[in-house]
């Protein structure tokens, strides 16, 4: 049997209130528990002394018996010291999840597809560049011929 020191939710809808309990890890969150060792009211301000109330002596006894706190309760226990002890009840360390910011498999596939499409677009943009001067040549010839035709037309009205 694996023991956990965890939060059990109480209170009504939109008004949470938690009990800090020692329970079997297999039992449901709000289900059967062995002992209630404290309370937590998240609606109170963070500096309020009534926000977290945990019996430190009971918590140390259960930890000695093999109970392990959840992350949230471990944070609370790291701020509480038992009388006669200089260290907190539990040394909480910030959780380390190196894969937290890494995208999932489908997101990686989409990124690869976008990269392939971008490469194809760049190659397509480079390919028409040599064709452009061939199209400009006839336009230059037409422009060169047009002033030649206009010149004789201007001379004719001037002679009259």
C-alpha positions as CSV (number, residue, x, y, z in Angstrom):
1,X,0.0,0.0,0.0
2,X,1.4,3.4,-1.1
3,X,0.4,6.3,1.1
4,X,0.1,9.9,-0.2
5,X,-0.4,13.2,1.6
6,X,-2.6,15.1,-0.8
7,X,-5.5,17.5,-1.2
8,X,-9.1,16.4,-1.1
9,X,-11.5,18.9,-2.6
10,X,-14.5,20.1,-0.7
11,X,-16.7,23.2,-0.9
12,X,-19.3,24.1,-3.4
13,X,-19.1,25.0,-7.1
14,X,-16.8,27.9,-7.8
15,X,-15.9,28.0,-4.1
16,X,-13.1,25.5,-3.6
17,X,-11.9,24.3,-0.1
18,X,-9.4,21.5,0.3
19,X,-8.5,19.1,3.2
20,X,-5.0,17.9,3.5
21,X,-5.4,14.2,4.0
22,X,-3.3,11.0,4.2
23,X,-4.8,8.4,1.9
24,X,-4.0,5.3,-0.1
25,X,-2.7,6.4,-3.5
26,X,-5.3,4.1,-5.2
27,X,-8.3,5.7,-3.6
28,X,-10.1,8.5,-5.4
29,X,-9.2,12.2,-4.8
30,X,-12.3,13.0,-2.7
31,X,-12.8,9.4,-1.5
32,X,-11.8,7.4,1.5
33,X,-8.8,8.7,3.5
34,X,-6.9,7.6,6.6
35,X,-6.5,10.9,8.5
36,X,-7.2,14.5,7.9
37,X,-4.1,16.6,8.9
38,X,-4.9,20.1,7.7
39,X,-6.8,22.4,5.4
40,X,-6.2,24.7,2.5
41,X,-8.4,27.6,1.4
42,X,-7.1,29.1,-2.0
43,X,-9.6,31.9,-1.9
44,X,-7.8,33.6,1.0
45,X,-4.9,36.0,0.3
46,X,-1.5,34.4,0.1
47,X,-0.2,36.2,3.3
48,X,-3.2,35.0,5.4
49,X,-2.3,32.6,8.2
50,X,-5.6,30.7,7.7
51,X,-4.9,29.9,4.0
52,X,-2.8,26.8,4.8
53,X,-3.2,25.0,8.1
54,X,-1.3,21.7,8.5
55,X,-0.5,19.9,11.7
56,X,3.3,19.6,11.3
57,X,3.7,16.8,13.9
58,X,1.2,14.6,12.2
59,X,2.7,15.3,8.8
60,X,6.2,14.3,10.1
61,X,4.8,11.1,11.6
62,X,3.2,10.1,8.4
63,X,6.3,10.9,6.4
64,X,8.3,8.7,8.8
65,X,5.8,5.9,8.1
66,X,6.4,6.1,4.3
67,X,3.7,8.6,3.1
68,X,4.9,10.8,0.2
69,X,3.4,14.3,-0.4
70,X,2.1,15.4,-3.8
71,X,3.8,18.4,-5.4
72,X,1.3,21.0,-4.1
73,X,1.4,19.6,-0.5
74,X,5.2,19.3,-0.7
75,X,5.3,23.1,-1.3
76,X,3.2,23.7,1.7
77,X,5.3,21.4,3.9
78,X,8.5,23.1,2.8
79,X,7.2,26.3,4.4
80,X,6.4,24.6,7.8
81,X,8.8,23.7,10.5
82,X,8.1,21.5,13.5
83,X,8.9,22.8,16.9
84,X,12.5,22.0,17.9
85,X,13.6,21.5,14.2
86,X,15.5,24.1,12.1
87,X,14.7,22.5,8.7
88,X,11.3,22.3,7.1
89,X,9.2,19.2,7.2
90,X,9.8,18.4,3.5
91,X,12.5,19.7,1.2
92,X,10.6,20.7,-1.9
93,X,12.4,21.1,-5.2
94,X,10.9,22.7,-8.3
95,X,9.8,20.0,-10.7
96,X,11.9,19.4,-13.8
97,X,10.1,18.5,-17.0
98,X,12.5,18.9,-19.9
99,X,9.8,17.8,-22.4
100,X,7.3,20.4,-21.3
101,X,7.9,23.0,-24.1
102,X,8.7,20.4,-26.8
103,X,6.0,20.2,-29.5
104,X,4.1,16.9,-30.1
105,X,4.6,14.5,-33.0
106,X,1.9,16.0,-35.2
107,X,3.2,19.6,-34.7
108,X,6.7,18.4,-35.7
109,X,5.2,16.8,-38.9
110,X,3.4,20.1,-39.7
111,X,6.6,22.1,-39.2
112,X,8.5,19.7,-41.6
113,X,5.7,20.1,-44.2
114,X,5.9,23.9,-43.9
115,X,9.7,23.8,-44.4
116,X,9.3,21.6,-47.5
117,X,6.7,24.0,-49.0
118,X,9.0,27.0,-48.2
119,X,11.9,25.3,-50.1
120,X,9.6,24.6,-53.0
121,X,8.5,28.2,-53.1
122,X,12.0,29.5,-53.0
123,X,13.1,27.1,-55.9
124,X,10.0,28.2,-57.9
125,X,10.9,31.9,-57.3
126,X,14.4,31.3,-58.6
127,X,13.4,29.4,-61.7
128,X,11.4,32.1,-63.6
129,X,14.3,34.6,-63.2
130,X,16.1,33.5,-66.4
131,X,12.9,33.6,-68.5
132,X,12.2,37.2,-67.7
133,X,14.9,38.7,-70.0
134,X,13.6,36.7,-73.0
135,X,10.2,38.3,-72.5
136,X,11.7,41.8,-72.3
137,X,13.5,41.6,-75.6
138,X,10.4,41.8,-77.8
139,X,9.1,44.7,-75.7
140,X,12.3,46.6,-76.3
141,X,12.1,46.0,-80.1
142,X,8.6,47.3,-80.2
143,X,9.6,50.4,-78.2
144,X,12.5,51.0,-80.6
145,X,10.2,50.7,-83.7
146,X,7.5,53.0,-82.3
147,X,9.6,56.2,-82.3
148,X,10.8,55.5,-85.8
149,X,7.2,55.4,-87.1
150,X,6.3,58.6,-85.2
151,X,9.2,60.6,-86.6
152,X,8.0,60.5,-90.3
153,X,4.4,61.4,-89.2
154,X,5.7,64.5,-87.5
155,X,7.6,65.6,-90.5
156,X,4.7,65.4,-92.8
157,X,2.5,68.0,-91.0
158,X,5.4,70.3,-90.6
159,X,5.9,70.5,-94.4
160,X,2.4,71.7,-95.0
